[in-house]
Amino acid sequence: MVYLICGMVMLFIGIWYSIRPAKTPHTLHSYSSMLAMISPQSFYYAQRWFRNALLTVGLIDLILGMLVNYFQLNQYANFWLLTIVASIALMIVHTESRLKDYLMRMGQLPYRDTLKK
């Protein structure tokens, strides 16, 4: 049940980002981080990559939720919660690593981040 609910929420937010993407970094519904704020192009790419990650992970969580309910594995709810938190963390890490790679290629990465490899 946890996977179904979280998967539906992630899918809904991903669809919302597809229909109405954030135009400025200061809106409530935008993906904003230090790397995303460096340039307008990096902000645009961050929105796009995070939206795609939300849609993909939301769909995977929804399918896993259906499988968990079908096979009646709801008694492992704590484990499912842990994997959902891990999937959200992986979405953020994925978006930030893609942003870092993009900014490195464009030569716009701040100096303190170029030292960390």
Phi and psi restraints in degrees (range 20) as a CNS / XPLOR table:
assign (resid 1 and name C) (resid 2 and name N)
       (resid 2 and name CA) (resid 2 and name C) 1.0 -64.5 20.0 2
assign (resid 2 and name N) (resid 2 and name CA)
       (resid 2 and name C) (resid 3 and name N) 1.0 -43.7 20.0 2
assign (resid 2 and name C) (resid 3 and name N)
       (resid 3 and name CA) (resid 3 and name C) 1.0 -62.7 20.0 2
assign (resid 3 and name N) (resid 3 and name CA)
       (resid 3 and name C) (resid 4 and name N) 1.0 -40.5 20.0 2
assign (resid 3 and name C) (resid 4 and name N)
       (resid 4 and name CA) (resid 4 and name C) 1.0 -61.7 20.0 2
assign (resid 4 and name N) (resid 4 and name CA)
       (resid 4 and name C) (resid 5 and name N) 1.0 -47.3 20.0 2
assign (resid 4 and name C) (resid 5 and name N)
       (resid 5 and name CA) (resid 5 and name C) 1.0 -65.7 20.0 2
assign (resid 5 and name N) (resid 5 and name CA)
       (resid 5 and name C) (resid 6 and name N) 1.0 -49.5 20.0 2
assign (resid 5 and name C) (resid 6 and name N)
       (resid 6 and name CA) (resid 6 and name C) 1.0 -66.0 20.0 2
assign (resid 6 and name N) (resid 6 and name CA)
       (resid 6 and name C) (resid 7 and name N) 1.0 -37.8 20.0 2
assign (resid 6 and name C) (resid 7 and name N)
       (resid 7 and name CA) (resid 7 and name C) 1.0 -63.8 20.0 2
assign (resid 7 and name N) (resid 7 and name CA)
       (resid 7 and name C) (resid 8 and name N) 1.0 -41.8 20.0 2
assign (resid 7 and name C) (resid 8 and name N)
       (resid 8 and name CA) (resid 8 and name C) 1.0 -65.8 20.0 2
assign (resid 8 and name N) (resid 8 and name CA)
       (resid 8 and name C) (resid 9 and name N) 1.0 -40.1 20.0 2
assign (resid 8 and name C) (resid 9 and name N)
       (resid 9 and name CA) (resid 9 and name C) 1.0 -65.1 20.0 2
assign (resid 9 and name N) (resid 9 and name CA)
       (resid 9 and name C) (resid 10 and name N) 1.0 -45.4 20.0 2
assign (resid 9 and name C) (resid 10 and name N)
       (resid 10 and name CA) (resid 10 and name C) 1.0 -63.4 20.0 2
assign (resid 10 and name N) (resid 10 and name CA)
       (resid 10 and name C) (resid 11 and name N) 1.0 -42.0 20.0 2
assign (resid 10 and name C) (resid 11 and name N)
       (resid 11 and name CA) (resid 11 and name C) 1.0 -64.3 20.0 2
assign (resid 11 and name N) (resid 11 and name CA)
       (resid 11 and name C) (resid 12 and name N) 1.0 -41.5 20.0 2
assign (resid 11 and name C) (resid 12 and name N)
       (resid 12 and name CA) (resid 12 and name C) 1.0 -62.8 20.0 2
assign (resid 12 and name N) (resid 12 and name CA)
       (resid 12 and name C) (resid 13 and name N) 1.0 -44.9 20.0 2
assign (resid 12 and name C) (resid 13 and name N)
       (resid 13 and name CA) (resid 13 and name C) 1.0 -65.8 20.0 2
assign (resid 13 and name N) (resid 13 and name CA)
       (resid 13 and name C) (resid 14 and name N) 1.0 -39.5 20.0 2
assign (resid 13 and name C) (resid 14 and name N)
       (resid 14 and name CA) (resid 14 and name C) 1.0 -63.4 20.0 2
assign (resid 14 and name N) (resid 14 and name CA)
       (resid 14 and name C) (resid 15 and name N) 1.0 -40.8 20.0 2
assign (resid 14 and name C) (resid 15 and name N)
       (resid 15 and name CA) (resid 15 and name C) 1.0 -66.9 20.0 2
assign (resid 15 and name N) (resid 15 and name CA)
       (resid 15 and name C) (resid 16 and name N) 1.0 -39.2 20.0 2
assign (resid 15 and name C) (resid 16 and name N)
       (resid 16 and name CA) (resid 16 and name C) 1.0 -61.5 20.0 2
assign (resid 16 and name N) (resid 16 and name CA)
       (resid 16 and name C) (resid 17 and name N) 1.0 -43.0 20.0 2
assign (resid 16 and name C) (resid 17 and name N)
       (resid 17 and name CA) (resid 17 and name C) 1.0 -64.3 20.0 2
assign (resid 17 and name N) (resid 17 and name CA)
       (resid 17 and name C) (resid 18 and name N) 1.0 -31.7 20.0 2
assign (resid 17 and name C) (resid 18 and name N)
       (resid 18 and name CA) (resid 18 and name C) 1.0 -70.8 20.0 2
assign (resid 18 and name N) (resid 18 and name CA)
       (resid 18 and name C) (resid 19 and name N) 1.0 -41.6 20.0 2
assign (resid 18 and name C) (resid 19 and name N)
       (resid 19 and name CA) (resid 19 and name C) 1.0 -74.7 20.0 2
assign (resid 19 and name N) (resid 19 and name CA)
       (resid 19 and name C) (resid 20 and name N) 1.0 -44.4 20.0 2
assign (resid 19 and name C) (resid 20 and name N)
       (resid 20 and name CA) (resid 20 and name C) 1.0 -131.1 20.0 2
assign (resid 20 and name N) (resid 20 and name CA)
       (resid 20 and name C) (resid 21 and name N) 1.0 81.3 20.0 2
assign (resid 20 and name C) (resid 21 and name N)
       (resid 21 and name CA) (resid 21 and name C) 1.0 -70.7 20.0 2
assign (resid 21 and name N) (resid 21 and name CA)
       (resid 21 and name C) (resid 22 and name N) 1.0 155.2 20.0 2
assign (resid 21 and name C) (resid 22 and name N)
       (resid 22 and name CA) (resid 22 and name C) 1.0 -71.7 20.0 2
assign (resid 22 and name N) (resid 22 and name CA)
       (resid 22 and name C) (resid 23 and name N) 1.0 133.8 20.0 2
assign (resid 22 and name C) (resid 23 and name N)
       (resid 23 and name CA) (resid 23 and name C) 1.0 -93.2 20.0 2
assign (resid 23 and name N) (resid 23 and name CA)
       (resid 23 and name C) (resid 24 and name N) 1.0 -33.8 20.0 2
assign (resid 23 and name C) (resid 24 and name N)
       (resid 24 and name CA) (resid 24 and name C) 1.0 -124.8 20.0 2
assign (resid 24 and name N) (resid 24 and name CA)
       (resid 24 and name C) (resid 25 and name N) 1.0 153.9 20.0 2
assign (resid 24 and name C) (resid 25 and name N)
       (resid 25 and name CA) (resid 25 and name C) 1.0 -72.8 20.0 2
assign (resid 25 and name N) (resid 25 and name CA)
       (resid 25 and name C) (resid 26 and name N) 1.0 -7.5 20.0 2
assign (resid 25 and name C) (resid 26 and name N)
       (resid 26 and name CA) (resid 26 and name C) 1.0 -99.1 20.0 2
assign (resid 26 and name N) (resid 26 and name CA)
       (resid 26 and name C) (resid 27 and name N) 1.0 8.6 20.0 2
assign (resid 26 and name C) (resid 27 and name N)
       (resid 27 and name CA) (resid 27 and name C) 1.0 -82.2 20.0 2
assign (resid 27 and name N) (resid 27 and name CA)
       (resid 27 and name C) (resid 28 and name N) 1.0 161.9 20.0 2
assign (resid 27 and name C) (resid 28 and name N)
       (resid 28 and name CA) (resid 28 and name C) 1.0 -68.2 20.0 2
assign (resid 28 and name N) (resid 28 and name CA)
       (resid 28 and name C) (resid 29 and name N) 1.0 -34.9 20.0 2
assign (resid 28 and name C) (resid 29 and name N)
       (resid 29 and name CA) (resid 29 and name C) 1.0 -102.1 20.0 2
assign (resid 29 and name N) (resid 29 and name CA)
       (resid 29 and name C) (resid 30 and name N) 1.0 39.2 20.0 2
assign (resid 29 and name C) (resid 30 and name N)
       (resid 30 and name CA) (resid 30 and name C) 1.0 -116.6 20.0 2
assign (resid 30 and name N) (resid 30 and name CA)
       (resid 30 and name C) (resid 31 and name N) 1.0 149.6 20.0 2
assign (resid 30 and name C) (resid 31 and name N)
       (resid 31 and name CA) (resid 31 and name C) 1.0 -82.4 20.0 2
assign (resid 31 and name N) (resid 31 and name CA)
       (resid 31 and name C) (resid 32 and name N) 1.0 113.6 20.0 2
assign (resid 31 and name C) (resid 32 and name N)
       (resid 32 and name CA) (resid 32 and name C) 1.0 -129.9 20.0 2
assign (resid 32 and name N) (resid 32 and name CA)
       (resid 32 and name C) (resid 33 and name N) 1.0 131.1 20.0 2
assign (resid 32 and name C) (resid 33 and name N)
       (resid 33 and name CA) (resid 33 and name C) 1.0 -144.4 20.0 2
assign (resid 33 and name N) (resid 33 and name CA)
       (resid 33 and name C) (resid 34 and name N) 1.0 176.8 20.0 2
assign (resid 33 and name C) (resid 34 and name N)
       (resid 34 and name CA) (resid 34 and name C) 1.0 -61.4 20.0 2
assign (resid 34 and name N) (resid 34 and name CA)
       (resid 34 and name C) (resid 35 and name N) 1.0 -42.2 20.0 2
assign (resid 34 and name C) (resid 35 and name N)
       (resid 35 and name CA) (resid 35 and name C) 1.0 -70.3 20.0 2
assign (resid 35 and name N) (resid 35 and name CA)
       (resid 35 and name C) (resid 36 and name N) 1.0 -32.8 20.0 2
assign (resid 35 and name C) (resid 36 and name N)
       (resid 36 and name CA) (resid 36 and name C) 1.0 -71.7 20.0 2
assign (resid 36 and name N) (resid 36 and name CA)
       (resid 36 and name C) (resid 37 and name N) 1.0 -22.2 20.0 2
assign (resid 36 and name C) (resid 37 and name N)
       (resid 37 and name CA) (resid 37 and name C) 1.0 -89.0 20.0 2
assign (resid 37 and name N) (resid 37 and name CA)
       (resid 37 and name C) (resid 38 and name N) 1.0 -1.0 20.0 2
assign (resid 37 and name C) (resid 38 and name N)
       (resid 38 and name CA) (resid 38 and name C) 1.0 -67.1 20.0 2
assign (resid 38 and name N) (resid 38 and name CA)
       (resid 38 and name C) (resid 39 and name N) 1.0 -44.0 20.0 2
assign (resid 38 and name C) (resid 39 and name N)
       (resid 39 and name CA) (resid 39 and name C) 1.0 -144.6 20.0 2
assign (resid 39 and name N) (resid 39 and name CA)
       (resid 39 and name C) (resid 40 and name N) 1.0 160.4 20.0 2
assign (resid 39 and name C) (resid 40 and name N)
       (resid 40 and name CA) (resid 40 and name C) 1.0 -61.4 20.0 2
assign (resid 40 and name N) (resid 40 and name CA)
       (resid 40 and name C) (resid 41 and name N) 1.0 -34.8 20.0 2
assign (resid 40 and name C) (resid 41 and name N)
       (resid 41 and name CA) (resid 41 and name C) 1.0 -67.9 20.0 2
assign (resid 41 and name N) (resid 41 and name CA)
       (resid 41 and name C) (resid 42 and name N) 1.0 -39.4 20.0 2
assign (resid 41 and name C) (resid 42 and name N)
       (resid 42 and name CA) (resid 42 and name C) 1.0 -67.7 20.0 2
assign (resid 42 and name N) (resid 42 and name CA)
       (resid 42 and name C) (resid 43 and name N) 1.0 -33.9 20.0 2
assign (resid 42 and name C) (resid 43 and name N)
       (resid 43 and name CA) (resid 43 and name C) 1.0 -64.3 20.0 2
assign (resid 43 and name N) (resid 43 and name CA)
       (resid 43 and name C) (resid 44 and name N) 1.0 -43.6 20.0 2
assign (resid 43 and name C) (resid 44 and name N)
       (resid 44 and name CA) (resid 44 and name C) 1.0 -61.6 20.0 2
assign (resid 44 and name N) (resid 44 and name CA)
       (resid 44 and name C) (resid 45 and name N) 1.0 -46.4 20.0 2
assign (resid 44 and name C) (resid 45 and name N)
       (resid 45 and name CA) (resid 45 and name C) 1.0 -65.0 20.0 2
assign (resid 45 and name N) (resid 45 and name CA)
       (resid 45 and name C) (resid 46 and name N) 1.0 -37.6 20.0 2
assign (resid 45 and name C) (resid 46 and name N)
       (resid 46 and name CA) (resid 46 and name C) 1.0 -62.4 20.0 2
assign (resid 46 and name N) (resid 46 and name CA)
       (resid 46 and name C) (resid 47 and name N) 1.0 -41.6 20.0 2
assign (resid 46 and name C) (resid 47 and name N)
       (resid 47 and name CA) (resid 47 and name C) 1.0 -62.8 20.0 2
assign (resid 47 and name N) (resid 47 and name CA)
       (resid 47 and name C) (resid 48 and name N) 1.0 -44.2 20.0 2
assign (resid 47 and name C) (resid 48 and name N)
       (resid 48 and name CA) (resid 48 and name C) 1.0 -66.5 20.0 2
assign (resid 48 and name N) (resid 48 and name CA)
       (resid 48 and name C) (resid 49 and name N) 1.0 -46.1 20.0 2
assign (resid 48 and name C) (resid 49 and name N)
       (resid 49 and name CA) (resid 49 and name C) 1.0 -67.1 20.0 2
assign (resid 49 and name N) (resid 49 and name CA)
       (resid 49 and name C) (resid 50 and name N) 1.0 -39.5 20.0 2
assign (resid 49 and name C) (resid 50 and name N)
       (resid 50 and name CA) (resid 50 and name C) 1.0 -70.4 20.0 2
assign (resid 50 and name N) (resid 50 and name CA)
       (resid 50 and name C) (resid 51 and name N) 1.0 -36.6 20.0 2
assign (resid 50 and name C) (resid 51 and name N)
       (resid 51 and name CA) (resid 51 and name C) 1.0 -61.1 20.0 2
assign (resid 51 and name N) (resid 51 and name CA)
       (resid 51 and name C) (resid 52 and name N) 1.0 -46.3 20.0 2
assign (resid 51 and name C) (resid 52 and name N)
       (resid 52 and name CA) (resid 52 and name C) 1.0 -63.2 20.0 2
assign (resid 52 and name N) (resid 52 and name CA)
       (resid 52 and name C) (resid 53 and name N) 1.0 -38.7 20.0 2
assign (resid 52 and name C) (resid 53 and name N)
       (resid 53 and name CA) (resid 53 and name C) 1.0 -65.7 20.0 2
assign (resid 53 and name N) (resid 53 and name CA)
       (resid 53 and name C) (resid 54 and name N) 1.0 -40.9 20.0 2
assign (resid 53 and name C) (resid 54 and name N)
       (resid 54 and name CA) (resid 54 and name C) 1.0 -62.5 20.0 2
assign (resid 54 and name N) (resid 54 and name CA)
       (resid 54 and name C) (resid 55 and name N) 1.0 -44.1 20.0 2
assign (resid 54 and name C) (resid 55 and name N)
       (resid 55 and name CA) (resid 55 and name C) 1.0 -64.4 20.0 2
assign (resid 55 and name N) (resid 55 and name CA)
       (resid 55 and name C) (resid 56 and name N) 1.0 -43.4 20.0 2
assign (resid 55 and name C) (resid 56 and name N)
       (resid 56 and name CA) (resid 56 and name C) 1.0 -67.3 20.0 2
assign (resid 56 and name N) (resid 56 and name CA)
       (resid 56 and name C) (resid 57 and name N) 1.0 -51.1 20.0 2
assign (resid 56 and name C) (resid 57 and name N)
       (resid 57 and name CA) (resid 57 and name C) 1.0 -68.3 20.0 2
assign (resid 57 and name N) (resid 57 and name CA)
       (resid 57 and name C) (resid 58 and name N) 1.0 -35.9 20.0 2
assign (resid 57 and name C) (resid 58 and name N)
       (resid 58 and name CA) (resid 58 and name C) 1.0 -62.5 20.0 2
assign (resid 58 and name N) (resid 58 and name CA)
       (resid 58 and name C) (resid 59 and name N) 1.0 -42.2 20.0 2
assign (resid 58 and name C) (resid 59 and name N)
       (resid 59 and name CA) (resid 59 and name C) 1.0 -67.1 20.0 2
assign (resid 59 and name N) (resid 59 and name CA)
       (resid 59 and name C) (resid 60 and name N) 1.0 -41.5 20.0 2
assign (resid 59 and name C) (resid 60 and name N)
       (resid 60 and name CA) (resid 60 and name C) 1.0 -62.8 20.0 2
assign (resid 60 and name N) (resid 60 and name CA)
       (resid 60 and name C) (resid 61 and name N) 1.0 -44.7 20.0 2
assign (resid 60 and name C) (resid 61 and name N)
       (resid 61 and name CA) (resid 61 and name C) 1.0 -64.0 20.0 2
assign (resid 61 and name N) (resid 61 and name CA)
       (resid 61 and name C) (resid 62 and name N) 1.0 -37.5 20.0 2
assign (resid 61 and name C) (resid 62 and name N)
       (resid 62 and name CA) (resid 62 and name C) 1.0 -64.4 20.0 2
assign (resid 62 and name N) (resid 62 and name CA)
       (resid 62 and name C) (resid 63 and name N) 1.0 -43.9 20.0 2
assign (resid 62 and name C) (resid 63 and name N)
       (resid 63 and name CA) (resid 63 and name C) 1.0 -65.6 20.0 2
assign (resid 63 and name N) (resid 63 and name CA)
       (resid 63 and name C) (resid 64 and name N) 1.0 -42.9 20.0 2
assign (resid 63 and name C) (resid 64 and name N)
       (resid 64 and name CA) (resid 64 and name C) 1.0 -62.9 20.0 2
assign (resid 64 and name N) (resid 64 and name CA)
       (resid 64 and name C) (resid 65 and name N) 1.0 -37.2 20.0 2
assign (resid 64 and name C) (resid 65 and name N)
       (resid 65 and name CA) (resid 65 and name C) 1.0 -62.9 20.0 2
assign (resid 65 and name N) (resid 65 and name CA)
       (resid 65 and name C) (resid 66 and name N) 1.0 -39.8 20.0 2
assign (resid 65 and name C) (resid 66 and name N)
       (resid 66 and name CA) (resid 66 and name C) 1.0 -65.0 20.0 2
assign (resid 66 and name N) (resid 66 and name CA)
       (resid 66 and name C) (resid 67 and name N) 1.0 -40.7 20.0 2
assign (resid 66 and name C) (resid 67 and name N)
       (resid 67 and name CA) (resid 67 and name C) 1.0 -66.9 20.0 2
assign (resid 67 and name N) (resid 67 and name CA)
       (resid 67 and name C) (resid 68 and name N) 1.0 -40.5 20.0 2
assign (resid 67 and name C) (resid 68 and name N)
       (resid 68 and name CA) (resid 68 and name C) 1.0 -62.7 20.0 2
assign (resid 68 and name N) (resid 68 and name CA)
       (resid 68 and name C) (resid 69 and name N) 1.0 -43.1 20.0 2
assign (resid 68 and name C) (resid 69 and name N)
       (resid 69 and name CA) (resid 69 and name C) 1.0 -69.7 20.0 2
assign (resid 69 and name N) (resid 69 and name CA)
       (resid 69 and name C) (resid 70 and name N) 1.0 -37.2 20.0 2
assign (resid 69 and name C) (resid 70 and name N)
       (resid 70 and name CA) (resid 70 and name C) 1.0 -65.0 20.0 2
assign (resid 70 and name N) (resid 70 and name CA)
       (resid 70 and name C) (resid 71 and name N) 1.0 -41.8 20.0 2
assign (resid 70 and name C) (resid 71 and name N)
       (resid 71 and name CA) (resid 71 and name C) 1.0 -90.9 20.0 2
assign (resid 71 and name N) (resid 71 and name CA)
       (resid 71 and name C) (resid 72 and name N) 1.0 7.2 20.0 2
assign (resid 71 and name C) (resid 72 and name N)
       (resid 72 and name CA) (resid 72 and name C) 1.0 54.0 20.0 2
assign (resid 72 and name N) (resid 72 and name CA)
       (resid 72 and name C) (resid 73 and name N) 1.0 54.4 20.0 2
assign (resid 72 and name C) (resid 73 and name N)
       (resid 73 and name CA) (resid 73 and name C) 1.0 -107.0 20.0 2
assign (resid 73 and name N) (resid 73 and name CA)
       (resid 73 and name C) (resid 74 and name N) 1.0 27.2 20.0 2
assign (resid 73 and name C) (resid 74 and name N)
       (resid 74 and name CA) (resid 74 and name C) 1.0 -70.2 20.0 2
assign (resid 74 and name N) (resid 74 and name CA)
       (resid 74 and name C) (resid 75 and name N) 1.0 -13.2 20.0 2
assign (resid 74 and name C) (resid 75 and name N)
       (resid 75 and name CA) (resid 75 and name C) 1.0 -71.3 20.0 2
assign (resid 75 and name N) (resid 75 and name CA)
       (resid 75 and name C) (resid 76 and name N) 1.0 -11.7 20.0 2
assign (resid 75 and name C) (resid 76 and name N)
       (resid 76 and name CA) (resid 76 and name C) 1.0 -98.4 20.0 2
assign (resid 76 and name N) (resid 76 and name CA)
       (resid 76 and name C) (resid 77 and name N) 1.0 41.4 20.0 2
assign (resid 76 and name C) (resid 77 and name N)
       (resid 77 and name CA) (resid 77 and name C) 1.0 -61.5 20.0 2
assign (resid 77 and name N) (resid 77 and name CA)
       (resid 77 and name C) (resid 78 and name N) 1.0 -35.8 20.0 2
assign (resid 77 and name C) (resid 78 and name N)
       (resid 78 and name CA) (resid 78 and name C) 1.0 -63.5 20.0 2
assign (resid 78 and name N) (resid 78 and name CA)
       (resid 78 and name C) (resid 79 and name N) 1.0 -40.3 20.0 2
assign (resid 78 and name C) (resid 79 and name N)
       (resid 79 and name CA) (resid 79 and name C) 1.0 -65.3 20.0 2
assign (resid 79 and name N) (resid 79 and name CA)
       (resid 79 and name C) (resid 80 and name N) 1.0 -40.6 20.0 2
assign (resid 79 and name C) (resid 80 and name N)
       (resid 80 and name CA) (resid 80 and name C) 1.0 -64.9 20.0 2
assign (resid 80 and name N) (resid 80 and name CA)
       (resid 80 and name C) (resid 81 and name N) 1.0 -39.2 20.0 2
assign (resid 80 and name C) (resid 81 and name N)
       (resid 81 and name CA) (resid 81 and name C) 1.0 -62.5 20.0 2
assign (resid 81 and name N) (resid 81 and name CA)
       (resid 81 and name C) (resid 82 and name N) 1.0 -41.2 20.0 2
assign (resid 81 and name C) (resid 82 and name N)
       (resid 82 and name CA) (resid 82 and name C) 1.0 -63.1 20.0 2
assign (resid 82 and name N) (resid 82 and name CA)
       (resid 82 and name C) (resid 83 and name N) 1.0 -41.6 20.0 2
assign (resid 82 and name C) (resid 83 and name N)
       (resid 83 and name CA) (resid 83 and name C) 1.0 -70.4 20.0 2
assign (resid 83 and name N) (resid 83 and name CA)
       (resid 83 and name C) (resid 84 and name N) 1.0 -30.8 20.0 2
assign (resid 83 and name C) (resid 84 and name N)
       (resid 84 and name CA) (resid 84 and name C) 1.0 -68.0 20.0 2
assign (resid 84 and name N) (resid 84 and name CA)
       (resid 84 and name C) (resid 85 and name N) 1.0 -43.2 20.0 2
assign (resid 84 and name C) (resid 85 and name N)
       (resid 85 and name CA) (resid 85 and name C) 1.0 -62.0 20.0 2
assign (resid 85 and name N) (resid 85 and name CA)
       (resid 85 and name C) (resid 86 and name N) 1.0 -40.4 20.0 2
assign (resid 85 and name C) (resid 86 and name N)
       (resid 86 and name CA) (resid 86 and name C) 1.0 -64.7 20.0 2
assign (resid 86 and name N) (resid 86 and name CA)
       (resid 86 and name C) (resid 87 and name N) 1.0 -38.0 20.0 2
assign (resid 86 and name C) (resid 87 and name N)
       (resid 87 and name CA) (resid 87 and name C) 1.0 -68.3 20.0 2
assign (resid 87 and name N) (resid 87 and name CA)
       (resid 87 and name C) (resid 88 and name N) 1.0 -36.1 20.0 2
assign (resid 87 and name C) (resid 88 and name N)
       (resid 88 and name CA) (resid 88 and name C) 1.0 -66.3 20.0 2
assign (resid 88 and name N) (resid 88 and name CA)
       (resid 88 and name C) (resid 89 and name N) 1.0 -42.5 20.0 2
assign (resid 88 and name C) (resid 89 and name N)
       (resid 89 and name CA) (resid 89 and name C) 1.0 -63.1 20.0 2
assign (resid 89 and name N) (resid 89 and name CA)
       (resid 89 and name C) (resid 90 and name N) 1.0 -39.3 20.0 2
assign (resid 89 and name C) (resid 90 and name N)
       (resid 90 and name CA) (resid 90 and name C) 1.0 -66.0 20.0 2
assign (resid 90 and name N) (resid 90 and name CA)
       (resid 90 and name C) (resid 91 and name N) 1.0 -34.4 20.0 2
assign (resid 90 and name C) (resid 91 and name N)
       (resid 91 and name CA) (resid 91 and name C) 1.0 -62.4 20.0 2
assign (resid 91 and name N) (resid 91 and name CA)
       (resid 91 and name C) (resid 92 and name N) 1.0 -43.3 20.0 2
assign (resid 91 and name C) (resid 92 and name N)
       (resid 92 and name CA) (resid 92 and name C) 1.0 -68.1 20.0 2
assign (resid 92 and name N) (resid 92 and name CA)
       (resid 92 and name C) (resid 93 and name N) 1.0 -44.1 20.0 2
assign (resid 92 and name C) (resid 93 and name N)
       (resid 93 and name CA) (resid 93 and name C) 1.0 -62.5 20.0 2
assign (resid 93 and name N) (resid 93 and name CA)
       (resid 93 and name C) (resid 94 and name N) 1.0 -41.1 20.0 2
assign (resid 93 and name C) (resid 94 and name N)
       (resid 94 and name CA) (resid 94 and name C) 1.0 -61.2 20.0 2
assign (resid 94 and name N) (resid 94 and name CA)
       (resid 94 and name C) (resid 95 and name N) 1.0 -47.3 20.0 2
assign (resid 94 and name C) (resid 95 and name N)
       (resid 95 and name CA) (resid 95 and name C) 1.0 -64.2 20.0 2
assign (resid 95 and name N) (resid 95 and name CA)
       (resid 95 and name C) (resid 96 and name N) 1.0 -44.2 20.0 2
assign (resid 95 and name C) (resid 96 and name N)
       (resid 96 and name CA) (resid 96 and name C) 1.0 -67.3 20.0 2
assign (resid 96 and name N) (resid 96 and name CA)
       (resid 96 and name C) (resid 97 and name N) 1.0 -37.1 20.0 2
assign (resid 96 and name C) (resid 97 and name N)
       (resid 97 and name CA) (resid 97 and name C) 1.0 -69.2 20.0 2
assign (resid 97 and name N) (resid 97 and name CA)
       (resid 97 and name C) (resid 98 and name N) 1.0 -37.4 20.0 2
assign (resid 97 and name C) (resid 98 and name N)
       (resid 98 and name CA) (resid 98 and name C) 1.0 -66.7 20.0 2
assign (resid 98 and name N) (resid 98 and name CA)
       (resid 98 and name C) (resid 99 and name N) 1.0 -38.6 20.0 2
assign (resid 98 and name C) (resid 99 and name N)
       (resid 99 and name CA) (resid 99 and name C) 1.0 -63.3 20.0 2
assign (resid 99 and name N) (resid 99 and name CA)
       (resid 99 and name C) (resid 100 and name N) 1.0 -43.6 20.0 2
assign (resid 99 and name C) (resid 100 and name N)
       (resid 100 and name CA) (resid 100 and name C) 1.0 -62.6 20.0 2
assign (resid 100 and name N) (resid 100 and name CA)
       (resid 100 and name C) (resid 101 and name N) 1.0 -43.2 20.0 2
assign (resid 100 and name C) (resid 101 and name N)
       (resid 101 and name CA) (resid 101 and name C) 1.0 -62.6 20.0 2
assign (resid 101 and name N) (resid 101 and name CA)
       (resid 101 and name C) (resid 102 and name N) 1.0 -43.3 20.0 2
assign (resid 101 and name C) (resid 102 and name N)
       (resid 102 and name CA) (resid 102 and name C) 1.0 -62.5 20.0 2
assign (resid 102 and name N) (resid 102 and name CA)
       (resid 102 and name C) (resid 103 and name N) 1.0 -47.2 20.0 2
assign (resid 102 and name C) (resid 103 and name N)
       (resid 103 and name CA) (resid 103 and name C) 1.0 -67.2 20.0 2
assign (resid 103 and name N) (resid 103 and name CA)
       (resid 103 and name C) (resid 104 and name N) 1.0 -32.1 20.0 2
assign (resid 103 and name C) (resid 104 and name N)
       (resid 104 and name CA) (resid 104 and name C) 1.0 -65.1 20.0 2
assign (resid 104 and name N) (resid 104 and name CA)
       (resid 104 and name C) (resid 105 and name N) 1.0 -43.5 20.0 2
assign (resid 104 and name C) (resid 105 and name N)
       (resid 105 and name CA) (resid 105 and name C) 1.0 -63.7 20.0 2
assign (resid 105 and name N) (resid 105 and name CA)
       (resid 105 and name C) (resid 106 and name N) 1.0 -35.8 20.0 2
assign (resid 105 and name C) (resid 106 and name N)
       (resid 106 and name CA) (resid 106 and name C) 1.0 -84.0 20.0 2
assign (resid 106 and name N) (resid 106 and name CA)
       (resid 106 and name C) (resid 107 and name N) 1.0 -9.9 20.0 2
assign (resid 106 and name C) (resid 107 and name N)
       (resid 107 and name CA) (resid 107 and name C) 1.0 74.9 20.0 2
assign (resid 107 and name N) (resid 107 and name CA)
       (resid 107 and name C) (resid 108 and name N) 1.0 26.1 20.0 2
assign (resid 107 and name C) (resid 108 and name N)
       (resid 108 and name CA) (resid 108 and name C) 1.0 -110.6 20.0 2
assign (resid 108 and name N) (resid 108 and name CA)
       (resid 108 and name C) (resid 109 and name N) 1.0 6.3 20.0 2
assign (resid 108 and name C) (resid 109 and name N)
       (resid 109 and name CA) (resid 109 and name C) 1.0 -71.7 20.0 2
assign (resid 109 and name N) (resid 109 and name CA)
       (resid 109 and name C) (resid 110 and name N) 1.0 132.4 20.0 2
assign (resid 109 and name C) (resid 110 and name N)
       (resid 110 and name CA) (resid 110 and name C) 1.0 -59.0 20.0 2
assign (resid 110 and name N) (resid 110 and name CA)
       (resid 110 and name C) (resid 111 and name N) 1.0 152.7 20.0 2
assign (resid 110 and name C) (resid 111 and name N)
       (resid 111 and name CA) (resid 111 and name C) 1.0 -59.1 20.0 2
assign (resid 111 and name N) (resid 111 and name CA)
       (resid 111 and name C) (resid 112 and name N) 1.0 -42.1 20.0 2
assign (resid 111 and name C) (resid 112 and name N)
       (resid 112 and name CA) (resid 112 and name C) 1.0 -67.8 20.0 2
assign (resid 112 and name N) (resid 112 and name CA)
       (resid 112 and name C) (resid 113 and name N) 1.0 -22.6 20.0 2
assign (resid 112 and name C) (resid 113 and name N)
       (resid 113 and name CA) (resid 113 and name C) 1.0 -85.6 20.0 2
assign (resid 113 and name N) (resid 113 and name CA)
       (resid 113 and name C) (resid 114 and name N) 1.0 -17.2 20.0 2
assign (resid 113 and name C) (resid 114 and name N)
       (resid 114 and name CA) (resid 114 and name C) 1.0 -75.7 20.0 2
assign (resid 114 and name N) (resid 114 and name CA)
       (resid 114 and name C) (resid 115 and name N) 1.0 -20.2 20.0 2
assign (resid 114 and name C) (resid 115 and name N)
       (resid 115 and name CA) (resid 115 and name C) 1.0 -75.7 20.0 2
assign (resid 115 and name N) (resid 115 and name CA)
       (resid 115 and name C) (resid 116 and name N) 1.0 -26.8 20.0 2
assign (resid 115 and name C) (resid 116 and name N)
       (resid 116 and name CA) (resid 116 and name C) 1.0 -87.9 20.0 2
assign (resid 116 and name N) (resid 116 and name CA)
       (resid 116 and name C) (resid 117 and name N) 1.0 121.2 20.0 2
